[in-house]
Amino acid sequence: MMRPDPQRGAALLSILFIVAALAVAALMATMAITQQTAMAKAATRRADAGWAAYSAEALALSAVAEMSVLTNGQLTSLTVGLSQPVVLPLRGGVVSLQVNDASNCFNINALANPDEGAATYARLSWATLLRDLDIPATDASSLANALADWVDADSNTRQGGAEDGYYLTLSPGYRAANQPMDSPRELASVMGYTSPLRKALAPLICARPETQMTRLNINTLRPDQASLLRAFYSEALTLTAAERILMDRPDTGWASVDEFEALPDIRTIPEGQKQTEALSTLSTTYLAEGQTTLDGGSWPFSFIISAKGGSAPETIWRRMGEE
C-alpha cells in the first residue's frame, strides 16, 4: 500500500491558502469599489443639490425684484409671492423655496453694537423679550448680560454675565466668542441658554451680519410675533394688546407708522417709551429658504437678500446645508 506524499498535501494546503487570500483580496477590492461608487454617487448628488440651490437663489432674487417693483417695499400679508411655497421638479427629486420678509425678528447681534447707547437699548429690549417667555426679571437681566458678554468685543464681565473665566471651567472648556454670531444656534454655547429656552426663542430671533436692530414691518408682523412689538414699547404695551392689534390689522395694512400709532392702545403710551424709529411699513430685507430633495436625501439652503433704494436685489448672506 502506497503512503500519502506529504509534499502533495503541503502543496494542496498552500493552494488553498492562496485561493483564500485571493478571495479575501477580491472581496476587499469589491467592497472598495462599491464604497468608491457610493461616494461618487453621493458627491454627484451633493453637486446636483448645490446647483439646484443656486438656481433657487436666482429664482428668489427674481421674485424679490418683482415684489420690490410692484410694492415699492410696502409689503403686506397679501403681497403676491410672499410666504408662498414654490416647489419645482428636477430629475430625481424636487426643490422647494419660500421667500419671507426678513424684517420681523430680533437681531441678537444688536447687543454687540459699538454704540453703547444702542447696545444698552438692545440689551433692555432683549430682557423684555425674555420676560414675555416667563423668565423672572432678575434672570432675564442676567441672560441679557451673558449674551452681551458673548458677542461684544471686550472681556469685561457684566453683572450676572459670563466671560472666559466661566467658560474655561466647563468640560470641555472654551472661550467666549467676543464677536457677533453667525447663527442663533450659537446660543447653545452661552451661559443659561438651555434647549427649551432656545426653542422658545427660535421663531423670534435672527443673527444678521450687521449690529443694528431690525426695523419691524408692522404690516407683515404676525400675531405670534407680538412680543417683538411689545419689546419696542418698553413694556408699556401689553402682550394681549399687541396680539389683538396684529390680529385686527387691515388686510391692506396701515398706510404709515403714524396711522398705526394713532391706534387707541398706542397713542396713550408716553413718548419716552415709544421707539417709533424701530417700526416701518417698508421691507428691504428678505429671507429665502428651502431645500433640495434628491434621491431620498435632503439638502437645506437659505439666503438673505437685500433690496434697498431701488437697486437690484443682492444676496448678502448664504448658507448651504445644515448649520
Helices and strands as residue ranges (DSSP letters): H 6-71, E 86-90, E 93-101, E 106-107, G 108-112, H 116-131, H 137-151, H 164-167, G 184-189, H 195-201, G 202-204, E 205-206, E 216-217, G 223-225, H 226-231, H 239-247, H 257-261, H 264-267, G 271-273, G 276-278, E 279-280, E 285-294, E 297-306, E 314-320
